[in-house]
Amino acid sequence: MNRKVGLFLLIFFSYLIWLYLAIYESSINDWWTVKDITYKTEDTIEVGVSNVKFIVGTISFILGGTVLYLLIRKRR
């Protein structure tokens, strides 16, 4: 039981750290960002969060956590 809780907390906090870094600390050119250009003119750029990139990142963390959970479960 303690391994399950520890794994859940590790994946959850890793996800939150990725989400913070992907939204606030990344640039548009980074591969791991969720930022997307929504409107662009000659002198201004409006940046928003891409729903597709956000969902892909969330699913990858869920699948990664599931795989790690299955590996821990098989090890016993």
Contacts in CASP RR format, 6 or more apart in sequence:
PFRMAT RR
TARGET T0000
AUTHOR 0000-0000-0000
METHOD contacts of the structure
MODEL  1
MNRKVGLFLLIFFSYLIWLYLAIYESSINDWWTVKDITYKTEDTIEVGVS
NVKFIVGTISFILGGTVLYLLIRKRR
3 72 0 8 1.000
4 69 0 8 1.000
4 72 0 8 1.000
7 65 0 8 1.000
7 68 0 8 1.000
7 69 0 8 1.000
7 72 0 8 1.000
11 61 0 8 1.000
11 64 0 8 1.000
11 65 0 8 1.000
11 68 0 8 1.000
14 61 0 8 1.000
15 58 0 8 1.000
15 61 0 8 1.000
18 32 0 8 1.000
18 57 0 8 1.000
18 61 0 8 1.000
19 34 0 8 1.000
21 32 0 8 1.000
22 32 0 8 1.000
22 33 0 8 1.000
22 34 0 8 1.000
22 35 0 8 1.000
22 53 0 8 1.000
23 33 0 8 1.000
23 34 0 8 1.000
23 35 0 8 1.000
23 49 0 8 1.000
26 32 0 8 1.000
26 33 0 8 1.000
26 34 0 8 1.000
26 35 0 8 1.000
27 33 0 8 1.000
27 35 0 8 1.000
28 35 0 8 1.000
28 36 0 8 1.000
28 37 0 8 1.000
28 47 0 8 1.000
33 53 0 8 1.000
34 49 0 8 1.000
34 50 0 8 1.000
34 53 0 8 1.000
34 54 0 8 1.000
34 57 0 8 1.000
35 47 0 8 1.000
35 48 0 8 1.000
35 49 0 8 1.000
35 50 0 8 1.000
36 47 0 8 1.000
36 48 0 8 1.000
36 49 0 8 1.000
36 50 0 8 1.000
36 53 0 8 1.000
37 45 0 8 1.000
37 46 0 8 1.000
37 47 0 8 1.000
37 48 0 8 1.000
38 46 0 8 1.000
38 47 0 8 1.000
38 48 0 8 1.000
39 45 0 8 1.000
39 46 0 8 1.000
40 46 0 8 1.000
END
